[in-house]
Amino acid sequence: MLSALYEAEVMHQRFAPARRFAHRVFYLWLDLAELPWLDADLVCFGFNHFALMSVHDADVIDGRRLGLRQALVEQWALAGLRLEDSDRIGMLAFPHVLGYGYNPVRFFFAQDQTGRPLAAMAQVTNTFGERKAFVALDWEQRRGGFVLRCPKHFYVSPFFPLDVDFEFVLRPPGDCVDIEVHDYRGQDHLLATRLSGRRLEINDLSLLKAFVCHPLVTLRVMFLIHWHALRLWWMGLAVASKADNPHLQTQVHEAHHSIRPTSVS
C-alpha cells in the first residue's frame, strides 16, 4: 500500500521580527487510487462521508464538480502537464476530524506507473475559505524535489504584503516527509515554514493513536493560527485588511466578497 500516516512537526520561523512557532501534528498521505479500499477496509476512515477521519471530493479546487482526481488532473493541465490514466496521484493533508476539516495547505504529487515524479502542487487555503493552486513542474536534483518561486498574490497573513514571493520545495513523501515553504520580498527572507516527520502504516490502530495524541487536530490548527496572529499583533506588527489591494489577489477560488469582482470563482 502506498498510503500512510505521518507523525510530523510544522515549524514557522519569522525573521523580522525574529519569532519561531512549532507544533506537533499528523498528516495523511493518501494514494487516490486506494481511497475506495481505505474507505471499505478501515472503520476510522471515510471517503465522502462522515467518519472519525475523512476526506472529500470538495477538499480540492473544483472537486465538488469534477471529483477529486479529475479536478487535480485539470489543474495540472492548465499548467501544461497532461497526466495519463495510469499515472498516480498522492495527497498529503489533514483529514476532516469528526467532520471538521481545515487545511492551510494541501500538497499533491503525481508520478508515473514506474514511480518517476512528474509534478507537484500546493493548494493553499486562507481563513476566509479562499483557495489558490500553485503548480510546480521543475525538479531540482540538488534540493531533491519540485521547486517553484512565484508571486503569492493571495491573502494568507495580515502581517505580510501581497506582493511577496512564495518559494515551494515540494519533496515527494517517502520514509520521511520534508517540505518547505518560504516567503521572500526580493532577496529578503521573511518566513520559513517546514513540515517534517516520519512515516507510519495507516490502519485503524494508527488512526486511533493519532486521534488520541492529536485530538481535533484541524480545530487546533485553526486556533493556533489565530493565537499566533494575536501574539504578533500584540507585538505591534502592522495589519493589512483583506479588502486592501484586490488587484493583487488573483486566481483565487471561492473568492471572498471583498475581492469578488476581480477574482476567479
Contacts in CASP RR format, 6 or more apart in sequence:
PFRMAT RR
TARGET T0000
AUTHOR 0000-0000-0000
METHOD contacts of the structure
MODEL  1
MLSALYEAEVMHQRFAPARRFAHRVFYLWLDLAELPWLDADLVCFGFNHF
ALMSVHDADVIDGRRLGLRQALVEQWALAGLRLEDSDRIGMLAFPHVLGY
GYNPVRFFFAQDQTGRPLAAMAQVTNTFGERKAFVALDWEQRRGGFVLRC
PKHFYVSPFFPLDVDFEFVLRPPGDCVDIEVHDYRGQDHLLATRLSGRRL
EINDLSLLKAFVCHPLVTLRVMFLIHWHALRLWWMGLAVASKADNPHLQT
QVHEAHHSIRPTSVS
1 31 0 8 1.000
1 34 0 8 1.000
1 202 0 8 1.000
2 29 0 8 1.000
2 31 0 8 1.000
2 34 0 8 1.000
2 88 0 8 1.000
2 90 0 8 1.000
3 28 0 8 1.000
3 29 0 8 1.000
3 30 0 8 1.000
3 31 0 8 1.000
3 34 0 8 1.000
3 38 0 8 1.000
3 202 0 8 1.000
4 28 0 8 1.000
4 29 0 8 1.000
4 173 0 8 1.000
4 199 0 8 1.000
4 200 0 8 1.000
4 201 0 8 1.000
4 202 0 8 1.000
5 26 0 8 1.000
5 27 0 8 1.000
5 28 0 8 1.000
5 29 0 8 1.000
5 199 0 8 1.000
5 200 0 8 1.000
5 201 0 8 1.000
5 202 0 8 1.000
5 206 0 8 1.000
5 207 0 8 1.000
5 210 0 8 1.000
6 26 0 8 1.000
6 27 0 8 1.000
6 28 0 8 1.000
6 29 0 8 1.000
6 92 0 8 1.000
6 173 0 8 1.000
6 177 0 8 1.000
6 197 0 8 1.000
6 198 0 8 1.000
6 199 0 8 1.000
6 200 0 8 1.000
7 24 0 8 1.000
7 26 0 8 1.000
7 197 0 8 1.000
7 198 0 8 1.000
7 200 0 8 1.000
7 210 0 8 1.000
8 24 0 8 1.000
8 25 0 8 1.000
8 26 0 8 1.000
8 27 0 8 1.000
8 177 0 8 1.000
8 195 0 8 1.000
8 196 0 8 1.000
8 197 0 8 1.000
8 198 0 8 1.000
9 22 0 8 1.000
9 23 0 8 1.000
9 24 0 8 1.000
9 25 0 8 1.000
9 195 0 8 1.000
9 196 0 8 1.000
9 197 0 8 1.000
10 22 0 8 1.000
10 23 0 8 1.000
10 25 0 8 1.000
10 193 0 8 1.000
10 194 0 8 1.000
10 195 0 8 1.000
11 20 0 8 1.000
11 21 0 8 1.000
11 22 0 8 1.000
11 192 0 8 1.000
11 193 0 8 1.000
11 194 0 8 1.000
11 196 0 8 1.000
12 20 0 8 1.000
12 21 0 8 1.000
12 22 0 8 1.000
12 191 0 8 1.000
12 192 0 8 1.000
12 193 0 8 1.000
12 228 0 8 1.000
13 19 0 8 1.000
13 20 0 8 1.000
13 191 0 8 1.000
13 192 0 8 1.000
13 193 0 8 1.000
13 194 0 8 1.000
14 20 0 8 1.000
14 190 0 8 1.000
14 191 0 8 1.000
15 188 0 8 1.000
15 189 0 8 1.000
15 190 0 8 1.000
15 191 0 8 1.000
15 192 0 8 1.000
16 188 0 8 1.000
16 190 0 8 1.000
17 235 0 8 1.000
17 237 0 8 1.000
19 232 0 8 1.000
19 235 0 8 1.000
21 224 0 8 1.000
21 228 0 8 1.000
23 220 0 8 1.000
23 224 0 8 1.000
24 213 0 8 1.000
24 214 0 8 1.000
25 94 0 8 1.000
25 214 0 8 1.000
25 217 0 8 1.000
25 221 0 8 1.000
26 210 0 8 1.000
26 213 0 8 1.000
26 214 0 8 1.000
26 217 0 8 1.000
27 92 0 8 1.000
27 93 0 8 1.000
27 94 0 8 1.000
27 177 0 8 1.000
27 195 0 8 1.000
28 53 0 8 1.000
28 55 0 8 1.000
28 91 0 8 1.000
28 92 0 8 1.000
28 93 0 8 1.000
28 94 0 8 1.000
28 95 0 8 1.000
28 202 0 8 1.000
29 90 0 8 1.000
29 91 0 8 1.000
29 92 0 8 1.000
29 173 0 8 1.000
29 177 0 8 1.000
29 199 0 8 1.000
29 202 0 8 1.000
30 38 0 8 1.000
30 55 0 8 1.000
30 90 0 8 1.000
30 91 0 8 1.000
30 92 0 8 1.000
30 93 0 8 1.000
31 88 0 8 1.000
31 89 0 8 1.000
31 90 0 8 1.000
32 68 0 8 1.000
32 69 0 8 1.000
32 72 0 8 1.000
32 88 0 8 1.000
32 89 0 8 1.000
32 90 0 8 1.000
32 91 0 8 1.000
33 88 0 8 1.000
33 89 0 8 1.000
35 47 0 8 1.000
35 55 0 8 1.000
35 68 0 8 1.000
36 47 0 8 1.000
38 45 0 8 1.000
38 46 0 8 1.000
38 47 0 8 1.000
38 202 0 8 1.000
39 45 0 8 1.000
39 46 0 8 1.000
39 47 0 8 1.000
39 48 0 8 1.000
39 49 0 8 1.000
42 202 0 8 1.000
42 203 0 8 1.000
42 204 0 8 1.000
42 207 0 8 1.000
43 51 0 8 1.000
43 52 0 8 1.000
43 204 0 8 1.000
44 51 0 8 1.000
44 52 0 8 1.000
44 53 0 8 1.000
44 204 0 8 1.000
44 207 0 8 1.000
44 208 0 8 1.000
44 211 0 8 1.000
45 51 0 8 1.000
45 52 0 8 1.000
45 53 0 8 1.000
45 54 0 8 1.000
45 95 0 8 1.000
45 202 0 8 1.000
45 204 0 8 1.000
45 207 0 8 1.000
46 53 0 8 1.000
46 54 0 8 1.000
46 55 0 8 1.000
47 54 0 8 1.000
47 55 0 8 1.000
47 56 0 8 1.000
48 54 0 8 1.000
48 55 0 8 1.000
48 56 0 8 1.000
48 57 0 8 1.000
50 99 0 8 1.000
52 97 0 8 1.000
52 98 0 8 1.000
52 207 0 8 1.000
52 208 0 8 1.000
52 211 0 8 1.000
53 95 0 8 1.000
53 96 0 8 1.000
53 97 0 8 1.000
53 207 0 8 1.000
53 211 0 8 1.000
54 95 0 8 1.000
54 96 0 8 1.000
54 99 0 8 1.000
55 68 0 8 1.000
55 91 0 8 1.000
55 93 0 8 1.000
55 95 0 8 1.000
55 96 0 8 1.000
56 68 0 8 1.000
56 96 0 8 1.000
57 63 0 8 1.000
57 64 0 8 1.000
57 66 0 8 1.000
57 67 0 8 1.000
57 68 0 8 1.000
57 71 0 8 1.000
58 64 0 8 1.000
59 68 0 8 1.000
59 93 0 8 1.000
59 103 0 8 1.000
59 106 0 8 1.000
60 67 0 8 1.000
60 68 0 8 1.000
60 71 0 8 1.000
60 72 0 8 1.000
60 91 0 8 1.000
60 106 0 8 1.000
60 108 0 8 1.000
60 123 0 8 1.000
61 71 0 8 1.000
61 75 0 8 1.000
61 123 0 8 1.000
61 131 0 8 1.000
61 133 0 8 1.000
61 253 0 8 1.000
62 71 0 8 1.000
62 74 0 8 1.000
62 75 0 8 1.000
62 253 0 8 1.000
63 70 0 8 1.000
63 71 0 8 1.000
65 71 0 8 1.000
66 74 0 8 1.000
68 91 0 8 1.000
69 89 0 8 1.000
72 89 0 8 1.000
72 108 0 8 1.000
72 110 0 8 1.000
72 121 0 8 1.000
73 83 0 8 1.000
73 89 0 8 1.000
75 121 0 8 1.000
75 133 0 8 1.000
75 135 0 8 1.000
76 82 0 8 1.000
76 83 0 8 1.000
76 110 0 8 1.000
76 119 0 8 1.000
76 121 0 8 1.000
76 135 0 8 1.000
77 83 0 8 1.000
78 135 0 8 1.000
79 119 0 8 1.000
79 135 0 8 1.000
79 137 0 8 1.000
80 137 0 8 1.000
81 110 0 8 1.000
81 118 0 8 1.000
81 119 0 8 1.000
81 135 0 8 1.000
81 137 0 8 1.000
83 89 0 8 1.000
83 110 0 8 1.000
83 118 0 8 1.000
84 112 0 8 1.000
86 112 0 8 1.000
86 113 0 8 1.000
87 110 0 8 1.000
87 111 0 8 1.000
87 112 0 8 1.000
87 113 0 8 1.000
87 118 0 8 1.000
88 110 0 8 1.000
88 111 0 8 1.000
88 112 0 8 1.000
88 113 0 8 1.000
88 115 0 8 1.000
89 108 0 8 1.000
89 109 0 8 1.000
89 110 0 8 1.000
90 108 0 8 1.000
90 109 0 8 1.000
90 110 0 8 1.000
91 106 0 8 1.000
91 107 0 8 1.000
91 108 0 8 1.000
92 106 0 8 1.000
92 107 0 8 1.000
92 108 0 8 1.000
92 109 0 8 1.000
92 173 0 8 1.000
92 177 0 8 1.000
92 179 0 8 1.000
93 103 0 8 1.000
93 106 0 8 1.000
93 107 0 8 1.000
94 101 0 8 1.000
94 102 0 8 1.000
94 103 0 8 1.000
94 217 0 8 1.000
94 218 0 8 1.000
94 221 0 8 1.000
95 101 0 8 1.000
95 218 0 8 1.000
96 218 0 8 1.000
97 211 0 8 1.000
97 216 0 8 1.000
97 217 0 8 1.000
97 218 0 8 1.000
97 219 0 8 1.000
98 216 0 8 1.000
100 216 0 8 1.000
100 218 0 8 1.000
100 219 0 8 1.000
101 218 0 8 1.000
102 125 0 8 1.000
102 218 0 8 1.000
102 219 0 8 1.000
102 221 0 8 1.000
102 222 0 8 1.000
103 125 0 8 1.000
103 218 0 8 1.000
104 124 0 8 1.000
104 125 0 8 1.000
104 126 0 8 1.000
104 156 0 8 1.000
104 221 0 8 1.000
104 225 0 8 1.000
105 122 0 8 1.000
105 123 0 8 1.000
105 124 0 8 1.000
105 125 0 8 1.000
105 181 0 8 1.000
106 122 0 8 1.000
106 123 0 8 1.000
106 125 0 8 1.000
107 120 0 8 1.000
107 121 0 8 1.000
107 122 0 8 1.000
107 170 0 8 1.000
107 179 0 8 1.000
108 120 0 8 1.000
108 121 0 8 1.000
108 122 0 8 1.000
108 123 0 8 1.000
109 117 0 8 1.000
109 119 0 8 1.000
109 120 0 8 1.000
109 121 0 8 1.000
109 170 0 8 1.000
109 172 0 8 1.000
109 173 0 8 1.000
110 117 0 8 1.000
110 118 0 8 1.000
110 119 0 8 1.000
110 120 0 8 1.000
111 117 0 8 1.000
111 118 0 8 1.000
111 172 0 8 1.000
112 118 0 8 1.000
117 139 0 8 1.000
117 145 0 8 1.000
117 146 0 8 1.000
117 172 0 8 1.000
119 135 0 8 1.000
119 136 0 8 1.000
119 137 0 8 1.000
119 146 0 8 1.000
120 135 0 8 1.000
120 136 0 8 1.000
120 145 0 8 1.000
120 146 0 8 1.000
120 168 0 8 1.000
120 170 0 8 1.000
120 172 0 8 1.000
121 133 0 8 1.000
121 134 0 8 1.000
121 135 0 8 1.000
121 136 0 8 1.000
121 170 0 8 1.000
122 133 0 8 1.000
122 134 0 8 1.000
122 136 0 8 1.000
122 168 0 8 1.000
122 170 0 8 1.000
122 181 0 8 1.000
123 131 0 8 1.000
123 132 0 8 1.000
123 133 0 8 1.000
123 134 0 8 1.000
124 131 0 8 1.000
124 132 0 8 1.000
124 133 0 8 1.000
124 134 0 8 1.000
124 154 0 8 1.000
124 156 0 8 1.000
125 131 0 8 1.000
126 154 0 8 1.000
126 155 0 8 1.000
126 156 0 8 1.000
127 222 0 8 1.000
127 225 0 8 1.000
127 226 0 8 1.000
128 155 0 8 1.000
128 242 0 8 1.000
128 256 0 8 1.000
129 254 0 8 1.000
129 256 0 8 1.000
130 154 0 8 1.000
130 155 0 8 1.000
130 252 0 8 1.000
130 253 0 8 1.000
130 254 0 8 1.000
130 255 0 8 1.000
130 256 0 8 1.000
131 252 0 8 1.000
131 253 0 8 1.000
131 254 0 8 1.000
132 154 0 8 1.000
132 251 0 8 1.000
132 252 0 8 1.000
132 253 0 8 1.000
133 251 0 8 1.000
133 253 0 8 1.000
134 148 0 8 1.000
134 150 0 8 1.000
134 166 0 8 1.000
134 168 0 8 1.000
135 148 0 8 1.000
136 146 0 8 1.000
136 147 0 8 1.000
136 148 0 8 1.000
136 168 0 8 1.000
136 170 0 8 1.000
137 146 0 8 1.000
137 148 0 8 1.000
138 146 0 8 1.000
138 147 0 8 1.000
138 148 0 8 1.000
139 145 0 8 1.000
139 146 0 8 1.000
139 147 0 8 1.000
140 146 0 8 1.000
140 147 0 8 1.000
140 169 0 8 1.000
143 169 0 8 1.000
143 171 0 8 1.000
144 169 0 8 1.000
144 171 0 8 1.000
145 169 0 8 1.000
145 170 0 8 1.000
145 171 0 8 1.000
145 172 0 8 1.000
146 168 0 8 1.000
146 169 0 8 1.000
146 170 0 8 1.000
146 171 0 8 1.000
147 167 0 8 1.000
147 168 0 8 1.000
147 169 0 8 1.000
147 170 0 8 1.000
148 166 0 8 1.000
148 167 0 8 1.000
148 168 0 8 1.000
148 170 0 8 1.000
149 165 0 8 1.000
149 166 0 8 1.000
149 167 0 8 1.000
149 168 0 8 1.000
149 184 0 8 1.000
150 165 0 8 1.000
150 166 0 8 1.000
151 163 0 8 1.000
151 164 0 8 1.000
151 165 0 8 1.000
151 166 0 8 1.000
152 160 0 8 1.000
152 162 0 8 1.000
152 163 0 8 1.000
152 164 0 8 1.000
152 165 0 8 1.000
152 166 0 8 1.000
152 183 0 8 1.000
153 162 0 8 1.000
153 163 0 8 1.000
153 248 0 8 1.000
153 249 0 8 1.000
153 250 0 8 1.000
153 251 0 8 1.000
154 162 0 8 1.000
154 249 0 8 1.000
154 250 0 8 1.000
154 252 0 8 1.000
155 162 0 8 1.000
155 240 0 8 1.000
155 242 0 8 1.000
155 249 0 8 1.000
157 229 0 8 1.000
158 229 0 8 1.000
158 239 0 8 1.000
158 240 0 8 1.000
158 241 0 8 1.000
158 242 0 8 1.000
159 229 0 8 1.000
159 232 0 8 1.000
159 237 0 8 1.000
159 238 0 8 1.000
159 239 0 8 1.000
159 240 0 8 1.000
160 183 0 8 1.000
160 190 0 8 1.000
160 191 0 8 1.000
160 240 0 8 1.000
161 185 0 8 1.000
161 240 0 8 1.000
162 240 0 8 1.000
162 244 0 8 1.000
162 245 0 8 1.000
162 248 0 8 1.000
162 249 0 8 1.000
163 185 0 8 1.000
163 248 0 8 1.000
164 183 0 8 1.000
164 184 0 8 1.000
164 185 0 8 1.000
164 190 0 8 1.000
165 183 0 8 1.000
165 184 0 8 1.000
165 185 0 8 1.000
165 186 0 8 1.000
166 181 0 8 1.000
166 182 0 8 1.000
166 183 0 8 1.000
167 180 0 8 1.000
167 181 0 8 1.000
167 182 0 8 1.000
167 183 0 8 1.000
167 184 0 8 1.000
168 179 0 8 1.000
168 180 0 8 1.000
168 181 0 8 1.000
169 179 0 8 1.000
169 180 0 8 1.000
169 181 0 8 1.000
169 182 0 8 1.000
170 179 0 8 1.000
171 177 0 8 1.000
171 178 0 8 1.000
171 179 0 8 1.000
173 199 0 8 1.000
174 199 0 8 1.000
175 198 0 8 1.000
175 199 0 8 1.000
176 196 0 8 1.000
176 197 0 8 1.000
176 198 0 8 1.000
176 199 0 8 1.000
177 195 0 8 1.000
177 196 0 8 1.000
177 197 0 8 1.000
177 198 0 8 1.000
177 199 0 8 1.000
178 194 0 8 1.000
178 195 0 8 1.000
178 196 0 8 1.000
178 197 0 8 1.000
179 194 0 8 1.000
179 195 0 8 1.000
179 196 0 8 1.000
180 192 0 8 1.000
180 193 0 8 1.000
180 194 0 8 1.000
180 195 0 8 1.000
181 192 0 8 1.000
181 193 0 8 1.000
181 194 0 8 1.000
182 189 0 8 1.000
182 191 0 8 1.000
182 192 0 8 1.000
182 193 0 8 1.000
183 189 0 8 1.000
183 190 0 8 1.000
183 191 0 8 1.000
183 192 0 8 1.000
184 190 0 8 1.000
200 206 0 8 1.000
210 217 0 8 1.000
214 220 0 8 1.000
233 239 0 8 1.000
242 256 0 8 1.000
242 258 0 8 1.000
242 259 0 8 1.000
243 258 0 8 1.000
243 259 0 8 1.000
246 258 0 8 1.000
246 259 0 8 1.000
246 261 0 8 1.000
246 262 0 8 1.000
246 263 0 8 1.000
247 262 0 8 1.000
249 255 0 8 1.000
249 259 0 8 1.000
249 262 0 8 1.000
249 263 0 8 1.000
250 262 0 8 1.000
250 263 0 8 1.000
250 264 0 8 1.000
251 263 0 8 1.000
251 264 0 8 1.000
252 259 0 8 1.000
252 263 0 8 1.000
252 264 0 8 1.000
252 265 0 8 1.000
253 264 0 8 1.000
253 265 0 8 1.000
254 265 0 8 1.000
255 263 0 8 1.000
255 264 0 8 1.000
255 265 0 8 1.000
END
